[in-house]
Amino acid sequence: MALNYKEIKGKIICKTGLRIGGKENTIEIGGVDNPIIRNPIDDFPYIPGSTLKGKMRFLLEHASGKVDPNGKVHSCCDSDCLICKVFGKNADAKNIPNEIEVGRVIFRDAFLTEKSKEELKELAQKTGYKYVERKTENVINRKSGTAEHPRDMERVPAGAEFEFSIMIRLFDGDNEKEIIDFVNKGLELLQKDSIGGSGSRGYGKIEIHID
């Protein structure tokens, strides 16, 4: 079976602060208890490919009316199902035939552009926070109206740009236009929705520019 590849690449621009949670093994004095994910080599934030793929699949399942009643990842035996063809079938699902459908998309991790790295270095010199902004959030007491339980959140600031790449596998018999159009529809939905955490509070609005 012949295999070819097509690539969709471009830039993801943060229109609001972006927060994709990471893990801090130790909390230092004056540190933040809600860090974002960073490249362990240079400490710059990045967007994992799994974040883009997972949110895109979630949105396309809803847009296609294929949300599992139990909230599980969609999988079916329909050979025309673009969700299963593009993203692959869930190997744990009971309704999958013996031959597992190979997913057509490969989402690469998205890393900061060199321009954004320089801008975040300048920000770090001004604020003392390494390549991020810190936003304090709290809970409003419903009776007194006062703020309680303040917590610091790390975010990638608005204006930061990431370079992204989606590789599309194309096998014999695949409808290339149909698959690429479906992926582009997912990119449109990502721009209407959000990525990362706290989207309902204004985080994670992005704009995508395709090369």
N, C-alpha and C positions, 0 to 999 in steps of 0.2 A: 504494500500500500504506500503510494507516494506521499511525502510529507513536505509541505512548504510553510513558510512563515511570513506574516505581515506584522508590521509594528505601528502602533499608535503611540506617539510620544509628544511631549510638550512641557508646559509649565503649570503647576498648581500655585495659585496666588492666594494667600490668606487675606480675606476681606475683613475678618474679625479675628480675635485671638483664638489660637488653636491649641487644644489640650488633648494629647493622647497619653494616657497614664503610663508611668514607668514604675520602678520599684527601687526603694532606697533601703539598703541593708541596715544602715545606722542613721539615726537622726542626730545631727550635730546641733550644738547650741547656736541659736540664731538661724538654723536651717529651716527648710520647708517640709511639711509632712505630706504634701501632695505633688511629688515631682513628675515631670514628663519623661517620656522615653528618649534616650540619647544614644548616640553612637559611642560605644565604650572606648574607642580609640581616641577620638578628638573632642568628645563631649557635646558636639553639635546635635540639635534635635533633628529627627527625620520622621518620615511617614512610612510605617511598615506596609508592605504590599498586602499583607493580610487584612489591614484596616480598610484599604480601598476595595479589595475583593469582597470582604464580608458585608460592608455597607451597600455596595452596588448590588450584590445578590439579594440582600434583604429588600431593597427598594424595587428591584425588578420582579421579585416574587409577588409583592403587593400590587405592582402595576399590572402584572399579568393575571391577577386573580388566582394565584397558586400558593396561597398561604396554608400550610398544614394546620388543621384544627387543633392539634396538640402543640403547636408552636415549633415543631421540628423543622429542620432544613428540608426543603422540598426534594423529593425524588419520585420518579414515576417510570412506567414502561412505555410511554408514548414516544415513538421514534421521532416525532415532529416537535417535541418539547424543547424550546430553545434554552430554557433554564438548565436542563440536564445536559444538553449538547455543549453549551458554552462553558458552564461551570463544573460539569462532571456530576456523576451520581453519588449519593451517599452510600458508602459500602455497608453501612450498618442497617439500612432500611430493608424491611422484609419483602417489599414489592419489587425488588430489583432482580432482573434475570441474571443468569450466570455470567454473561459477558458484561463487564463494567464499562460504561461509556467514558471515554477519555475526555477530560475537559479541554476546551480549546484556548483558554486564556491563561497567561502567565503574568502575574502582576509583580513587577520589580519594586523593591524599596525605593522611595523617592527621597533624594538628598538635596540639601540646600544648594542654590546656585552660588557661584563664587562671589557675586555681588552681594547677595544676602548674608553670606558669611562675614564679609567685611563690615556690613552695616551692623550685624549683631555683635561683632567685636567692639565697635565703637559704642554701642549701647551698654555693653558690659563695663567699659571703662567709666561710663557716666553713672551707672546705677550700682555697680558691684555685684550684679546678678549675672551669672554666666550664660549669655546668649538667650536669655528669656526675660519676660516681664513677670512680676508677681502681682497677683490680684487677690485682695482680701475679700472674702465673702462671709456672710453670717446668716443667722436665722432671726426673723422678726417675731418677737413675742406677740401673740394675737390679742392679749389684753392690754399690755402696757405700751405696745408699739415700739419698744426699744430693741436694739440689736443685741443678739446673744450668740455665744459660741463662735467667735471669729476664727477663720481658718485661711491660711495662705495657699493659693493655687499658682502653680507655674503654668505659663502659656507661651507659645510662640507668638510674638506680636504681629498685629495686622501689617501687611505689606511684605512679609517674608515670602520668598518664592522657592519652590521645590521643582526639580526636574523629574518627570515621571516617564515610565515606559511600560506599555502593555504589549506583550508578544502574543500573537494569535496563531495557533496551529491550524493548518488547513489540510485535511485529508482528501483523497479522491472522493468525489461525490458531494463534498460540502458546498453549500451555497455561500460563496465568499461574501457577497453583498449583504445577504440576510444576517450573517454572523457579525460583520463589522457594524452594520446599522444597529444591531441589538446592543453591542458594546457602547456605541456612541449614545444610544438612548440612556444607557446606565450612567454615562458621564453627565448627561443633561440633568438627570435626576439628582445626582450628587450635588450639583450646583444649586438646585432648588431646595435641597435639604441641608445636611451638614455632615461633617465627619468628626470623629473623635467624641469626647464626652461633653455633656452640658449643652447640647445643641439647642434645647428649649430655652436656655438662658442667654442665647446670643453667640455662643462659641461656635467655631468650626465652619463658618460660612466661607466658601471658596469660589474662585473663578478659575476655569480651566481654559488654557490657550493651547490648541493643538498645532504643532508645526506643520 
